Amino acid sequence: MNGLLVIDKPGGMTSRDVVNRVQRWFPKGWKVGHTGTLDPLATGVLVVCVGAATRLADLVQGMGKSYQSRFRLGARSDTDDADGTVTPVSVVTPPTAERVRAALESFVGHIEQVPPVYSALKLGGKRAHELARRGKEVSLAPRMVRVDAVRLLGYDWPFVDVEIDCGKGTYIRSIARDLGERLGCGGLVETLRRTRVGSFTTEQGIGIDVTPEQGRAKLLPVEAVTRWSPKADGGLTPPASL
């Protein structure tokens, strides 16, 4: 019972909630851990490592990721998504599709990005989101992240549908927020779905409402990671073995 599970995370749950559910599929004390937090609002690929495969968690976290998201312009949120306190922004003339496309293209490459205040990053040993919920002032420094591609799938004010390929540590909420600021109208994430982590995709995903036997039957071998090609994911080198 060592391997990886590709969970299709439902909305409204934390990544920790998912791990707690998956933990019930295995003997008490068996190691289970996820490989990269998804916001409660988000759905899609959450790779869970089981048993000895937990030693590969850092490698999986470093893999490239793909997302599909709907941004809402004309509004701001304290969490940078629709789960937070949303404040409408008065917009006399909505930006054109050409302006939206040009602004999105400016995010491609290695960019400095300020993470959302409501995030799992730590300040003084405390999670930023915990401090923010207590009313504490949270100031996060910008970080360098990698965005490989941003594809505009559709635009019908105030909604912008995008597909994004990116590297480790990139916040889609920050892209939505910063897009809104560049367009002068505010922006937030309305919906978010992670469709890929490395070579793991939603097609491999299973729900959490299955029997323990069904869940264990979906375990992928550790070789699913060690066979991974790093070519498109920032030049990371997989280990030869556990």
Secondary structure, 3 states (H helix, E strand, C coil): CCEEEEEEECCCCCHHHHHHHHHCCCCCCCCEEECCCCCCCCEEEEEEEEHHHHHHHHHHHCCCEEEEEEEEECEEECCCECCCCEEECCCCCCCCHHHHHHHHHCCCEEEEECCCCCCCCEECCEEHHHHHHCCCCCCCCCEEEEEEEEEEEEEECCEEEEEEEECCCCCHHHHHHHHHHHHCCCEEEEEEEEEEECCEEHHHCECCCCCHHHHHHCCECCHHHHCCCCCCCCCCCCCCCC
